[in-house]
Structures are given as structure tokens and as C-alpha cells.
Amino acid sequence: MATKILVAQTRLFKNVFVCKNCNAKMRADPKKIADGTIRCRKCKKRAFKTIRKK
Ligand SMILES: [Zn+2]
């Protein structure tokens, strides 16, 4: 069961990015983030960082 939770967590956090400006969470394709296609729906900026759990 523990592995199942781990897989779910990585899946949940893998494609989630946080806006550096307003901290809004966005789930998107990492390729699109790199390309600059994805914009924050709140502030329309393209500064994103990945979510990393310690
Ligand atoms: Zn934003």
C-alpha cells in the first residue's frame, strides 16, 4: 500500500507547477512550461517552479 501512495504522490506532483508571482498551482505538461506556452491564469506570467516534496 505504501508504494501505491508513493506512486500517486509522484503522479500528483510531477506535472504541477507553482507560479512564482502569485503561488497559484497549475498542472501542465513540463514541455509546455519549458516552451513558455503555459501562463498563469491569475497573473498571466510565465514564471513557474516545480513542486518538490522534501
Ligand atoms: Zn501567477
mmCIF file of the protein (N, C-alpha, C, O) and its ligand, coordinates in Angstrom:
data_MODEL
# 
_entry.id   MODEL 
# 
loop_
_entity.id 
_entity.type 
_entity.pdbx_number_of_molecules 
1 polymer     1 
2 non-polymer 1 
# 
_entity_poly.entity_id                      1 
_entity_poly.type                           'polypeptide(L)' 
_entity_poly.nstd_linkage                   no 
_entity_poly.nstd_monomer                   no 
_entity_poly.pdbx_seq_one_letter_code       MATKILVAQTRLFKNVFVCKNCNAKMRADPKKIADGTIRCRKCKKRAFKTIRKK 
_entity_poly.pdbx_seq_one_letter_code_can   MATKILVAQTRLFKNVFVCKNCNAKMRADPKKIADGTIRCRKCKKRAFKTIRKK 
_entity_poly.pdbx_strand_id                 A 
# 
loop_
_entity_poly_seq.entity_id 
_entity_poly_seq.num 
_entity_poly_seq.mon_id 
_entity_poly_seq.hetero 
1 1  MET n 
1 2  ALA n 
1 3  THR n 
1 4  LYS n 
1 5  ILE n 
1 6  LEU n 
1 7  VAL n 
1 8  ALA n 
1 9  GLN n 
1 10 THR n 
1 11 ARG n 
1 12 LEU n 
1 13 PHE n 
1 14 LYS n 
1 15 ASN n 
1 16 VAL n 
1 17 PHE n 
1 18 VAL n 
1 19 CYS n 
1 20 LYS n 
1 21 ASN n 
1 22 CYS n 
1 23 ASN n 
1 24 ALA n 
1 25 LYS n 
1 26 MET n 
1 27 ARG n 
1 28 ALA n 
1 29 ASP n 
1 30 PRO n 
1 31 LYS n 
1 32 LYS n 
1 33 ILE n 
1 34 ALA n 
1 35 ASP n 
1 36 GLY n 
1 37 THR n 
1 38 ILE n 
1 39 ARG n 
1 40 CYS n 
1 41 ARG n 
1 42 LYS n 
1 43 CYS n 
1 44 LYS n 
1 45 LYS n 
1 46 ARG n 
1 47 ALA n 
1 48 PHE n 
1 49 LYS n 
1 50 THR n 
1 51 ILE n 
1 52 ARG n 
1 53 LYS n 
1 54 LYS n 
# 
loop_
_struct_asym.id 
_struct_asym.entity_id 
A 1 
B 2 
# 
loop_
_chem_comp.id 
_chem_comp.type 
_chem_comp.mon_nstd_flag 
ALA 'L-peptide linking' y 
ARG 'L-peptide linking' y 
ASN 'L-peptide linking' y 
ASP 'L-peptide linking' y 
CYS 'L-peptide linking' y 
GLN 'L-peptide linking' y 
GLY 'peptide linking'   y 
ILE 'L-peptide linking' y 
LEU 'L-peptide linking' y 
LYS 'L-peptide linking' y 
MET 'L-peptide linking' y 
PHE 'L-peptide linking' y 
PRO 'L-peptide linking' y 
THR 'L-peptide linking' y 
VAL 'L-peptide linking' y 
ZN  non-polymer         . 
# 
_pdbx_entity_nonpoly.entity_id   2 
_pdbx_entity_nonpoly.name        ? 
_pdbx_entity_nonpoly.comp_id     ZN 
# 
_pdbx_nonpoly_scheme.asym_id         B 
_pdbx_nonpoly_scheme.entity_id       2 
_pdbx_nonpoly_scheme.mon_id          ZN 
_pdbx_nonpoly_scheme.ndb_seq_num     1 
_pdbx_nonpoly_scheme.pdb_seq_num     101 
_pdbx_nonpoly_scheme.auth_seq_num    101 
_pdbx_nonpoly_scheme.pdb_mon_id      ZN 
_pdbx_nonpoly_scheme.auth_mon_id     ZN 
_pdbx_nonpoly_scheme.pdb_strand_id   A 
_pdbx_nonpoly_scheme.pdb_ins_code    . 
# 
loop_
_atom_site.group_PDB 
_atom_site.id 
_atom_site.type_symbol 
_atom_site.label_atom_id 
_atom_site.label_alt_id 
_atom_site.label_comp_id 
_atom_site.label_asym_id 
_atom_site.label_entity_id 
_atom_site.label_seq_id 
_atom_site.pdbx_PDB_ins_code 
_atom_site.Cartn_x 
_atom_site.Cartn_y 
_atom_site.Cartn_z 
_atom_site.occupancy 
_atom_site.B_iso_or_equiv 
_atom_site.pdbx_formal_charge 
_atom_site.auth_seq_id 
_atom_site.auth_comp_id 
_atom_site.auth_asym_id 
_atom_site.auth_atom_id 
_atom_site.pdbx_PDB_model_num 
ATOM   1   N  N  . MET A 1 1  ? 0.823  -1.219 0.000   1.00 0.00 ? 1   MET A N  1 
ATOM   2   C  CA . MET A 1 1  ? 0.000  0.000  0.000   1.00 0.00 ? 1   MET A CA 1 
ATOM   3   C  C  . MET A 1 1  ? 0.851  1.260  0.000   1.00 0.00 ? 1   MET A C  1 
ATOM   4   O  O  . MET A 1 1  ? 0.486  2.280  -0.586  1.00 0.00 ? 1   MET A O  1 
ATOM   5   N  N  . ALA A 1 2  ? 1.986  1.167  0.666   1.00 0.00 ? 2   ALA A N  1 
ATOM   6   C  CA . ALA A 1 2  ? 2.870  2.337  0.757   1.00 0.00 ? 2   ALA A CA 1 
ATOM   7   C  C  . ALA A 1 2  ? 3.372  2.747  -0.624  1.00 0.00 ? 2   ALA A C  1 
ATOM   8   O  O  . ALA A 1 2  ? 3.466  3.933  -0.943  1.00 0.00 ? 2   ALA A O  1 
ATOM   9   N  N  . THR A 1 3  ? 3.689  1.749  -1.428  1.00 0.00 ? 3   THR A N  1 
ATOM   10  C  CA . THR A 1 3  ? 4.162  2.060  -2.777  1.00 0.00 ? 3   THR A CA 1 
ATOM   11  C  C  . THR A 1 3  ? 3.058  2.703  -3.608  1.00 0.00 ? 3   THR A C  1 
ATOM   12  O  O  . THR A 1 3  ? 3.315  3.566  -4.447  1.00 0.00 ? 3   THR A O  1 
ATOM   13  N  N  . LYS A 1 4  ? 1.850  2.277  -3.366  1.00 0.00 ? 4   LYS A N  1 
ATOM   14  C  CA . LYS A 1 4  ? 0.727  2.847  -4.111  1.00 0.00 ? 4   LYS A CA 1 
ATOM   15  C  C  . LYS A 1 4  ? 0.584  4.339  -3.829  1.00 0.00 ? 4   LYS A C  1 
ATOM   16  O  O  . LYS A 1 4  ? 0.340  5.142  -4.730  1.00 0.00 ? 4   LYS A O  1 
ATOM   17  N  N  . ILE A 1 5  ? 0.741  4.683  -2.565  1.00 0.00 ? 5   ILE A N  1 
ATOM   18  C  CA . ILE A 1 5  ? 0.647  6.093  -2.168  1.00 0.00 ? 5   ILE A CA 1 
ATOM   19  C  C  . ILE A 1 5  ? 1.789  6.887  -2.800  1.00 0.00 ? 5   ILE A C  1 
ATOM   20  O  O  . ILE A 1 5  ? 1.598  8.013  -3.258  1.00 0.00 ? 5   ILE A O  1 
ATOM   21  N  N  . LEU A 1 6  ? 2.968  6.288  -2.816  1.00 0.00 ? 6   LEU A N  1 
ATOM   22  C  CA . LEU A 1 6  ? 4.138  6.953  -3.389  1.00 0.00 ? 6   LEU A CA 1 
ATOM   23  C  C  . LEU A 1 6  ? 3.931  7.236  -4.874  1.00 0.00 ? 6   LEU A C  1 
ATOM   24  O  O  . LEU A 1 6  ? 4.248  8.319  -5.367  1.00 0.00 ? 6   LEU A O  1 
ATOM   25  N  N  . VAL A 1 7  ? 3.404  6.259  -5.561  1.00 0.00 ? 7   VAL A N  1 
ATOM   26  C  CA . VAL A 1 7  ? 3.141  6.434  -6.991  1.00 0.00 ? 7   VAL A CA 1 
ATOM   27  C  C  . VAL A 1 7  ? 2.115  7.539  -7.218  1.00 0.00 ? 7   VAL A C  1 
ATOM   28  O  O  . VAL A 1 7  ? 2.249  8.360  -8.125  1.00 0.00 ? 7   VAL A O  1 
ATOM   29  N  N  . ALA A 1 8  ? 1.101  7.538  -6.384  1.00 0.00 ? 8   ALA A N  1 
ATOM   30  C  CA . ALA A 1 8  ? 0.065  8.556  -6.509  1.00 0.00 ? 8   ALA A CA 1 
ATOM   31  C  C  . ALA A 1 8  ? 0.632  9.944  -6.245  1.00 0.00 ? 8   ALA A C  1 
ATOM   32  O  O  . ALA A 1 8  ? 0.272  10.913 -6.913  1.00 0.00 ? 8   ALA A O  1 
ATOM   33  N  N  . GLN A 1 9  ? 1.509  10.025 -5.280  1.00 0.00 ? 9   GLN A N  1 
ATOM   34  C  CA . GLN A 1 9  ? 2.113  11.321 -4.937  1.00 0.00 ? 9   GLN A CA 1 
ATOM   35  C  C  . GLN A 1 9  ? 2.977  11.844 -6.071  1.00 0.00 ? 9   GLN A C  1 
ATOM   36  O  O  . GLN A 1 9  ? 2.887  13.015 -6.439  1.00 0.00 ? 9   GLN A O  1 
ATOM   37  N  N  . THR A 1 10 ? 3.813  10.975 -6.624  1.00 0.00 ? 10  THR A N  1 
ATOM   38  C  CA . THR A 1 10 ? 4.665  11.425 -7.719  1.00 0.00 ? 10  THR A CA 1 
ATOM   39  C  C  . THR A 1 10 ? 3.812  11.837 -8.914  1.00 0.00 ? 10  THR A C  1 
ATOM   40  O  O  . THR A 1 10 ? 4.143  12.774 -9.641  1.00 0.00 ? 10  THR A O  1 
ATOM   41  N  N  . ARG A 1 11 ? 2.725  11.131 -9.098  1.00 0.00 ? 11  ARG A N  1 
ATOM   42  C  CA . ARG A 1 11 ? 1.844  11.474 -10.216 1.00 0.00 ? 11  ARG A CA 1 
ATOM   43  C  C  . ARG A 1 11 ? 1.175  12.813 -9.975  1.00 0.00 ? 11  ARG A C  1 
ATOM   44  O  O  . ARG A 1 11 ? 0.988  13.613 -10.892 1.00 0.00 ? 11  ARG A O  1 
ATOM   45  N  N  . LEU A 1 12 ? 0.820  13.038 -8.726  1.00 0.00 ? 12  LEU A N  1 
ATOM   46  C  CA . LEU A 1 12 ? 0.140  14.288 -8.389  1.00 0.00 ? 12  LEU A CA 1 
ATOM   47  C  C  . LEU A 1 12 ? 1.072  15.486 -8.495  1.00 0.00 ? 12  LEU A C  1 
ATOM   48  O  O  . LEU A 1 12 ? 0.666  16.570 -8.912  1.00 0.00 ? 12  LEU A O  1 
ATOM   49  N  N  . PHE A 1 13 ? 2.330  15.273 -8.112  1.00 0.00 ? 13  PHE A N  1 
ATOM   50  C  CA . PHE A 1 13 ? 3.239  16.417 -8.048  1.00 0.00 ? 13  PHE A CA 1 
ATOM   51  C  C  . PHE A 1 13 ? 4.115  16.553 -9.284  1.00 0.00 ? 13  PHE A C  1 
ATOM   52  O  O  . PHE A 1 13 ? 4.799  17.561 -9.461  1.00 0.00 ? 13  PHE A O  1 
ATOM   53  N  N  . LYS A 1 14 ? 4.092  15.551 -10.123 1.00 0.00 ? 14  LYS A N  1 
ATOM   54  C  CA . LYS A 1 14 ? 5.012  15.555 -11.257 1.00 0.00 ? 14  LYS A CA 1 
ATOM   55  C  C  . LYS A 1 14 ? 4.766  16.716 -12.207 1.00 0.00 ? 14  LYS A C  1 
ATOM   56  O  O  . LYS A 1 14 ? 5.698  17.417 -12.603 1.00 0.00 ? 14  LYS A O  1 
ATOM   57  N  N  . ASN A 1 15 ? 3.520  16.911 -12.562 1.00 0.00 ? 15  ASN A N  1 
ATOM   58  C  CA . ASN A 1 15 ? 3.222  17.937 -13.561 1.00 0.00 ? 15  ASN A CA 1 
ATOM   59  C  C  . ASN A 1 15 ? 2.601  19.188 -12.955 1.00 0.00 ? 15  ASN A C  1 
ATOM   60  O  O  . ASN A 1 15 ? 1.917  19.953 -13.634 1.00 0.00 ? 15  ASN A O  1 
ATOM   61  N  N  . VAL A 1 16 ? 2.852  19.377 -11.671 1.00 0.00 ? 16  VAL A N  1 
ATOM   62  C  CA . VAL A 1 16 ? 2.276  20.542 -11.011 1.00 0.00 ? 16  VAL A CA 1 
ATOM   63  C  C  . VAL A 1 16 ? 3.341  21.615 -10.845 1.00 0.00 ? 16  VAL A C  1 
ATOM   64  O  O  . VAL A 1 16 ? 4.450  21.352 -10.379 1.00 0.00 ? 16  VAL A O  1 
ATOM   65  N  N  . PHE A 1 17 ? 2.984  22.801 -11.229 1.00 0.00 ? 17  PHE A N  1 
ATOM   66  C  CA . PHE A 1 17 ? 3.906  23.928 -11.108 1.00 0.00 ? 17  PHE A CA 1 
ATOM   67  C  C  . PHE A 1 17 ? 3.261  25.036 -10.309 1.00 0.00 ? 17  PHE A C  1 
ATOM   68  O  O  . PHE A 1 17 ? 2.041  25.198 -10.302 1.00 0.00 ? 17  PHE A O  1 
ATOM   69  N  N  . VAL A 1 18 ? 4.115  25.801 -9.631  1.00 0.00 ? 18  VAL A N  1 
ATOM   70  C  CA . VAL A 1 18 ? 3.615  26.902 -8.827  1.00 0.00 ? 18  VAL A CA 1 
ATOM   71  C  C  . VAL A 1 18 ? 4.091  28.217 -9.423  1.00 0.00 ? 18  VAL A C  1 
ATOM   72  O  O  . VAL A 1 18 ? 5.267  28.369 -9.753  1.00 0.00 ? 18  VAL A O  1 
ATOM   73  N  N  . CYS A 1 19 ? 3.198  29.137 -9.555  1.00 0.00 ? 19  CYS A N  1 
ATOM   74  C  CA . CYS A 1 19 ? 3.557  30.453 -10.070 1.00 0.00 ? 19  CYS A CA 1 
ATOM   75  C  C  . CYS A 1 19 ? 4.442  31.166 -9.063  1.00 0.00 ? 19  CYS A C  1 
ATOM   76  O  O  . CYS A 1 19 ? 4.124  31.235 -7.876  1.00 0.00 ? 19  CYS A O  1 
ATOM   77  N  N  . LYS A 1 20 ? 5.560  31.698 -9.553  1.00 0.00 ? 20  LYS A N  1 
ATOM   78  C  CA . LYS A 1 20 ? 6.485  32.383 -8.653  1.00 0.00 ? 20  LYS A CA 1 
ATOM   79  C  C  . LYS A 1 20 ? 5.926  33.723 -8.201  1.00 0.00 ? 20  LYS A C  1 
ATOM   80  O  O  . LYS A 1 20 ? 6.337  34.277 -7.181  1.00 0.00 ? 20  LYS A O  1 
ATOM   81  N  N  . ASN A 1 21 ? 5.002  34.219 -8.965  1.00 0.00 ? 21  ASN A N  1 
ATOM   82  C  CA . ASN A 1 21 ? 4.462  35.541 -8.673  1.00 0.00 ? 21  ASN A CA 1 
ATOM   83  C  C  . ASN A 1 21 ? 3.320  35.494 -7.663  1.00 0.00 ? 21  ASN A C  1 
ATOM   84  O  O  . ASN A 1 21 ? 3.318  36.242 -6.686  1.00 0.00 ? 21  ASN A O  1 
ATOM   85  N  N  . CYS A 1 22 ? 2.342  34.605 -7.903  1.00 0.00 ? 22  CYS A N  1 
ATOM   86  C  CA . CYS A 1 22 ? 1.159  34.609 -7.039  1.00 0.00 ? 22  CYS A CA 1 
ATOM   87  C  C  . CYS A 1 22 ? 0.920  33.257 -6.370  1.00 0.00 ? 22  CYS A C  1 
ATOM   88  O  O  . CYS A 1 22 ? -0.084 33.070 -5.682  1.00 0.00 ? 22  CYS A O  1 
ATOM   89  N  N  . ASN A 1 23 ? 1.851  32.307 -6.575  1.00 0.00 ? 23  ASN A N  1 
ATOM   90  C  CA . ASN A 1 23 ? 1.779  30.998 -5.934  1.00 0.00 ? 23  ASN A CA 1 
ATOM   91  C  C  . ASN A 1 23 ? 0.553  30.180 -6.324  1.00 0.00 ? 23  ASN A C  1 
ATOM   92  O  O  . ASN A 1 23 ? 0.118  29.306 -5.574  1.00 0.00 ? 23  ASN A O  1 
ATOM   93  N  N  . ALA A 1 24 ? 0.012  30.461 -7.467  1.00 0.00 ? 24  ALA A N  1 
ATOM   94  C  CA . ALA A 1 24 ? -1.107 29.659 -7.944  1.00 0.00 ? 24  ALA A CA 1 
ATOM   95  C  C  . ALA A 1 24 ? -0.584 28.348 -8.498  1.00 0.00 ? 24  ALA A C  1 
ATOM   96  O  O  . ALA A 1 24 ? 0.421  28.312 -9.208  1.00 0.00 ? 24  ALA A O  1 
ATOM   97  N  N  . LYS A 1 25 ? -1.279 27.276 -8.163  1.00 0.00 ? 25  LYS A N  1 
ATOM   98  C  CA . LYS A 1 25 ? -0.854 25.970 -8.655  1.00 0.00 ? 25  LYS A CA 1 
ATOM   99  C  C  . LYS A 1 25 ? -1.440 25.719 -10.031 1.00 0.00 ? 25  LYS A C  1 
ATOM   100 O  O  . LYS A 1 25 ? -2.618 25.972 -10.287 1.00 0.00 ? 25  LYS A O  1 
ATOM   101 N  N  . MET A 1 26 ? -0.593 25.217 -10.904 1.00 0.00 ? 26  MET A N  1 
ATOM   102 C  CA . MET A 1 26 ? -1.044 24.899 -12.246 1.00 0.00 ? 26  MET A CA 1 
ATOM   103 C  C  . MET A 1 26 ? -0.553 23.507 -12.607 1.00 0.00 ? 26  MET A C  1 
ATOM   104 O  O  . MET A 1 26 ? 0.620  23.188 -12.409 1.00 0.00 ? 26  MET A O  1 
ATOM   105 N  N  . ARG A 1 27 ? -1.433 22.688 -13.130 1.00 0.00 ? 27  ARG A N  1 
ATOM   106 C  CA . ARG A 1 27 ? -0.980 21.394 -13.622 1.00 0.00 ? 27  ARG A CA 1 
ATOM   107 C  C  . ARG A 1 27 ? -0.836 21.476 -15.141 1.00 0.00 ? 27  ARG A C  1 
ATOM   108 O  O  . ARG A 1 27 ? -1.785 21.782 -15.862 1.00 0.00 ? 27  ARG A O  1 
ATOM   109 N  N  . ALA A 1 28 ? 0.363  21.197 -15.595 1.00 0.00 ? 28  ALA A N  1 
ATOM   110 C  CA . ALA A 1 28 ? 0.611  21.324 -17.024 1.00 0.00 ? 28  ALA A CA 1 
ATOM   111 C  C  . ALA A 1 28 ? 1.734  20.402 -17.454 1.00 0.00 ? 28  ALA A C  1 
ATOM   112 O  O  . ALA A 1 28 ? 2.479  19.867 -16.634 1.00 0.00 ? 28  ALA A O  1 
ATOM   113 N  N  . ASP A 1 29 ? 1.833  20.233 -18.752 1.00 0.00 ? 29  ASP A N  1 
ATOM   114 C  CA . ASP A 1 29 ? 2.910  19.451 -19.338 1.00 0.00 ? 29  ASP A CA 1 
ATOM   115 C  C  . ASP A 1 29 ? 4.245  20.193 -19.164 1.00 0.00 ? 29  ASP A C  1 
ATOM   116 O  O  . ASP A 1 29 ? 4.352  21.362 -19.535 1.00 0.00 ? 29  ASP A O  1 
ATOM   117 N  N  . PRO A 1 30 ? 5.255  19.527 -18.606 1.00 0.00 ? 30  PRO A N  1 
ATOM   118 C  CA . PRO A 1 30 ? 6.566  20.168 -18.418 1.00 0.00 ? 30  PRO A CA 1 
ATOM   119 C  C  . PRO A 1 30 ? 7.141  20.734 -19.711 1.00 0.00 ? 30  PRO A C  1 
ATOM   120 O  O  . PRO A 1 30 ? 7.839  21.748 -19.692 1.00 0.00 ? 30  PRO A O  1 
ATOM   121 N  N  . LYS A 1 31 ? 6.853  20.085 -20.821 1.00 0.00 ? 31  LYS A N  1 
ATOM   122 C  CA . LYS A 1 31 ? 7.325  20.588 -22.119 1.00 0.00 ? 31  LYS A CA 1 
ATOM   123 C  C  . LYS A 1 31 ? 6.704  21.940 -22.427 1.00 0.00 ? 31  LYS A C  1 
ATOM   124 O  O  . LYS A 1 31 ? 7.361  22.843 -22.944 1.00 0.00 ? 31  LYS A O  1 
ATOM   125 N  N  . LYS A 1 32 ? 5.432  22.058 -22.100 1.00 0.00 ? 32  LYS A N  1 
ATOM   126 C  CA . LYS A 1 32 ? 4.741  23.322 -22.363 1.00 0.00 ? 32  LYS A CA 1 
ATOM   127 C  C  . LYS A 1 32 ? 5.258  24.432 -21.455 1.00 0.00 ? 32  LYS A C  1 
ATOM   128 O  O  . LYS A 1 32 ? 5.338  25.593 -21.853 1.00 0.00 ? 32  LYS A O  1 
ATOM   129 N  N  . ILE A 1 33 ? 5.605  24.054 -20.232 1.00 0.00 ? 33  ILE A N  1 
ATOM   130 C  CA . ILE A 1 33 ? 6.195  25.029 -19.310 1.00 0.00 ? 33  ILE A CA 1 
ATOM   131 C  C  . ILE A 1 33 ? 7.527  25.520 -19.862 1.00 0.00 ? 33  ILE A C  1 
ATOM   132 O  O  . ILE A 1 33 ? 7.823  26.714 -19.839 1.00 0.00 ? 33  ILE A O  1 
ATOM   133 N  N  . ALA A 1 34 ? 8.326  24.577 -20.361 1.00 0.00 ? 34  ALA A N  1 
ATOM   134 C  CA . ALA A 1 34 ? 9.637  24.920 -20.911 1.00 0.00 ? 34  ALA A CA 1 
ATOM   135 C  C  . ALA A 1 34 ? 9.498  25.776 -22.164 1.00 0.00 ? 34  ALA A C  1 
ATOM   136 O  O  . ALA A 1 34 ? 10.307 26.670 -22.413 1.00 0.00 ? 34  ALA A O  1 
ATOM   137 N  N  . ASP A 1 35 ? 8.476  25.494 -22.935 1.00 0.00 ? 35  ASP A N  1 
ATOM   138 C  CA . ASP A 1 35 ? 8.254  26.250 -24.166 1.00 0.00 ? 35  ASP A CA 1 
ATOM   139 C  C  . ASP A 1 35 ? 7.698  27.646 -23.897 1.00 0.00 ? 35  ASP A C  1 
ATOM   140 O  O  . ASP A 1 35 ? 7.803  28.544 -24.732 1.00 0.00 ? 35  ASP A O  1 
ATOM   141 N  N  . GLY A 1 36 ? 7.112  27.806 -22.728 1.00 0.00 ? 36  GLY A N  1 
ATOM   142 C  CA . GLY A 1 36 ? 6.516  29.104 -22.403 1.00 0.00 ? 36  GLY A CA 1 
ATOM   143 C  C  . GLY A 1 36 ? 5.093  29.216 -22.901 1.00 0.00 ? 36  GLY A C  1 
ATOM   144 O  O  . GLY A 1 36 ? 4.552  30.313 -23.040 1.00 0.00 ? 36  GLY A O  1 
ATOM   145 N  N  . THR A 1 37 ? 4.490  28.063 -23.170 1.00 0.00 ? 37  THR A N  1 
ATOM   146 C  CA . THR A 1 37 ? 3.105  28.076 -23.657 1.00 0.00 ? 37  THR A CA 1 
ATOM   147 C  C  . THR A 1 37 ? 2.128  28.330 -22.517 1.00 0.00 ? 37  THR A C  1 
ATOM   148 O  O  . THR A 1 37 ? 1.081  28.955 -22.686 1.00 0.00 ? 37  THR A O  1 
ATOM   149 N  N  . ILE A 1 38 ? 2.513  27.817 -21.344 1.00 0.00 ? 38  ILE A N  1 
ATOM   150 C  CA . ILE A 1 38 ? 1.608  27.907 -20.204 1.00 0.00 ? 38  ILE A CA 1 
ATOM   151 C  C  . ILE A 1 38 ? 1.779  29.241 -19.491 1.00 0.00 ? 38  ILE A C  1 
ATOM   152 O  O  . ILE A 1 38 ? 2.891  29.663 -19.175 1.00 0.00 ? 38  ILE A O  1 
ATOM   153 N  N  . ARG A 1 39 ? 0.664  29.879 -19.251 1.00 0.00 ? 39  ARG A N  1 
ATOM   154 C  CA . ARG A 1 39 ? 0.688  31.124 -18.488 1.00 0.00 ? 39  ARG A CA 1 
ATOM   155 C  C  . ARG A 1 39 ? -0.191 30.973 -17.259 1.00 0.00 ? 39  ARG A C  1 
ATOM   156 O  O  . ARG A 1 39 ? -1.176 30.234 -17.256 1.00 0.00 ? 39  ARG A O  1 
ATOM   157 N  N  . CYS A 1 40 ? 0.191  31.688 -16.227 1.00 0.00 ? 40  CYS A N  1 
ATOM   158 C  CA . CYS A 1 40 ? -0.622 31.684 -15.016 1.00 0.00 ? 40  CYS A CA 1 
ATOM   159 C  C  . CYS A 1 40 ? -1.980 32.302 -15.327 1.00 0.00 ? 40  CYS A C  1 
ATOM   160 O  O  . CYS A 1 40 ? -2.073 33.359 -15.952 1.00 0.00 ? 40  CYS A O  1 
ATOM   161 N  N  . ARG A 1 41 ? -3.023 31.621 -14.878 1.00 0.00 ? 41  ARG A N  1 
ATOM   162 C  CA . ARG A 1 41 ? -4.352 32.123 -15.204 1.00 0.00 ? 41  ARG A CA 1 
ATOM   163 C  C  . ARG A 1 41 ? -4.729 33.315 -14.330 1.00 0.00 ? 41  ARG A C  1 
ATOM   164 O  O  . ARG A 1 41 ? -5.685 34.036 -14.616 1.00 0.00 ? 41  ARG A O  1 
ATOM   165 N  N  . LYS A 1 42 ? -3.972 33.504 -13.274 1.00 0.00 ? 42  LYS A N  1 
ATOM   166 C  CA . LYS A 1 42 ? -4.270 34.643 -12.396 1.00 0.00 ? 42  LYS A CA 1 
ATOM   167 C  C  . LYS A 1 42 ? -3.544 35.903 -12.844 1.00 0.00 ? 42  LYS A C  1 
ATOM   168 O  O  . LYS A 1 42 ? -4.153 36.950 -13.059 1.00 0.00 ? 42  LYS A O  1 
ATOM   169 N  N  . CYS A 1 43 ? -2.206 35.774 -12.980 1.00 0.00 ? 43  CYS A N  1 
ATOM   170 C  CA . CYS A 1 43 ? -1.404 36.978 -13.237 1.00 0.00 ? 43  CYS A CA 1 
ATOM   171 C  C  . CYS A 1 43 ? -0.802 36.991 -14.641 1.00 0.00 ? 43  CYS A C  1 
ATOM   172 O  O  . CYS A 1 43 ? -0.099 37.933 -15.006 1.00 0.00 ? 43  CYS A O  1 
ATOM   173 N  N  . LYS A 1 44 ? -1.075 35.947 -15.428 1.00 0.00 ? 44  LYS A N  1 
ATOM   174 C  CA . LYS A 1 44 ? -0.646 35.892 -16.825 1.00 0.00 ? 44  LYS A CA 1 
ATOM   175 C  C  . LYS A 1 44 ? 0.873  35.874 -16.998 1.00 0.00 ? 44  LYS A C  1 
ATOM   176 O  O  . LYS A 1 44 ? 1.387  36.195 -18.070 1.00 0.00 ? 44  LYS A O  1 
ATOM   177 N  N  . LYS A 1 45 ? 1.575  35.501 -15.948 1.00 0.00 ? 45  LYS A N  1 
ATOM   178 C  CA . LYS A 1 45 ? 3.024  35.445 -16.059 1.00 0.00 ? 45  LYS A CA 1 
ATOM   179 C  C  . LYS A 1 45 ? 3.487  34.028 -16.348 1.00 0.00 ? 45  LYS A C  1 
ATOM   180 O  O  . LYS A 1 45 ? 2.735  33.065 -16.194 1.00 0.00 ? 45  LYS A O  1 
ATOM   181 N  N  . ARG A 1 46 ? 4.709  33.923 -16.760 1.00 0.00 ? 46  ARG A N  1 
ATOM   182 C  CA . ARG A 1 46 ? 5.216  32.606 -17.160 1.00 0.00 ? 46  ARG A CA 1 
ATOM   183 C  C  . ARG A 1 46 ? 6.336  32.111 -16.255 1.00 0.00 ? 46  ARG A C  1 
ATOM   184 O  O  . ARG A 1 46 ? 7.128  31.254 -16.647 1.00 0.00 ? 46  ARG A O  1 
ATOM   185 N  N  . ALA A 1 47 ? 6.395  32.645 -15.065 1.00 0.00 ? 47  ALA A N  1 
ATOM   186 C  CA . ALA A 1 47 ? 7.419  32.204 -14.119 1.00 0.00 ? 47  ALA A CA 1 
ATOM   187 C  C  . ALA A 1 47 ? 6.854  31.083 -13.256 1.00 0.00 ? 47  ALA A C  1 
ATOM   188 O  O  . ALA A 1 47 ? 6.014  31.307 -12.384 1.00 0.00 ? 47  ALA A O  1 
ATOM   189 N  N  . PHE A 1 48 ? 7.329  29.889 -13.515 1.00 0.00 ? 48  PHE A N  1 
ATOM   190 C  CA . PHE A 1 48 ? 6.843  28.754 -12.750 1.00 0.00 ? 48  PHE A CA 1 
ATOM   191 C  C  . PHE A 1 48 ? 7.999  28.002 -12.105 1.00 0.00 ? 48  PHE A C  1 
ATOM   192 O  O  . PHE A 1 48 ? 9.125  28.010 -12.603 1.00 0.00 ? 48  PHE A O  1 
ATOM   193 N  N  . LYS A 1 49 ? 7.698  27.362 -10.999 1.00 0.00 ? 49  LYS A N  1 
ATOM   194 C  CA . LYS A 1 49 ? 8.657  26.449 -10.383 1.00 0.00 ? 49  LYS A CA 1 
ATOM   195 C  C  . LYS A 1 49 ? 7.948  25.140 -10.078 1.00 0.00 ? 49  LYS A C  1 
ATOM   196 O  O  . LYS A 1 49 ? 6.733  25.104 -9.889  1.00 0.00 ? 49  LYS A O  1 
ATOM   197 N  N  . THR A 1 50 ? 8.726  24.072 -10.034 1.00 0.00 ? 50  THR A N  1 
ATOM   198 C  CA . THR A 1 50 ? 8.133  22.779 -9.767  1.00 0.00 ? 50  THR A CA 1 
ATOM   199 C  C  . THR A 1 50 ? 7.908  22.592 -8.278  1.00 0.00 ? 50  THR A C  1 
ATOM   200 O  O  . THR A 1 50 ? 8.594  23.189 -7.449  1.00 0.00 ? 50  THR A O  1 
ATOM   201 N  N  . ILE A 1 51 ? 6.953  21.767 -7.961  1.00 0.00 ? 51  ILE A N  1 
ATOM   202 C  CA . ILE A 1 51 ? 6.729  21.415 -6.564  1.00 0.00 ? 51  ILE A CA 1 
ATOM   203 C  C  . ILE A 1 51 ? 7.635  20.256 -6.195  1.00 0.00 ? 51  ILE A C  1 
ATOM   204 O  O  . ILE A 1 51 ? 7.668  19.235 -6.882  1.00 0.00 ? 51  ILE A O  1 
ATOM   205 N  N  . ARG A 1 52 ? 8.354  20.420 -5.127  1.00 0.00 ? 52  ARG A N  1 
ATOM   206 C  CA . ARG A 1 52 ? 9.215  19.329 -4.666  1.00 0.00 ? 52  ARG A CA 1 
ATOM   207 C  C  . ARG A 1 52 ? 8.965  19.069 -3.193  1.00 0.00 ? 52  ARG A C  1 
ATOM   208 O  O  . ARG A 1 52 ? 9.052  19.967 -2.355  1.00 0.00 ? 52  ARG A O  1 
ATOM   209 N  N  . LYS A 1 53 ? 8.658  17.840 -2.908  1.00 0.00 ? 53  LYS A N  1 
ATOM   210 C  CA . LYS A 1 53 ? 8.494  17.469 -1.501  1.00 0.00 ? 53  LYS A CA 1 
ATOM   211 C  C  . LYS A 1 53 ? 9.820  16.997 -0.959  1.00 0.00 ? 53  LYS A C  1 
ATOM   212 O  O  . LYS A 1 53 ? 10.532 16.233 -1.613  1.00 0.00 ? 53  LYS A O  1 
ATOM   213 N  N  . LYS A 1 54 ? 10.153 17.444 0.225   1.00 0.00 ? 54  LYS A N  1 
ATOM   214 C  CA . LYS A 1 54 ? 11.440 17.073 0.809   1.00 0.00 ? 54  LYS A CA 1 
ATOM   215 C  C  . LYS A 1 54 ? 11.385 15.666 1.425   1.00 0.00 ? 54  LYS A C  1 
ATOM   216 O  O  . LYS A 1 54 ? 12.383 15.188 1.963   1.00 0.00 ? 54  LYS A O  1 
HETATM 217 ZN ZN . ZN  B 2 .  ? 0.529  33.831 -11.129 1.00 0.00 2 101 ZN  A ZN 1 
# 
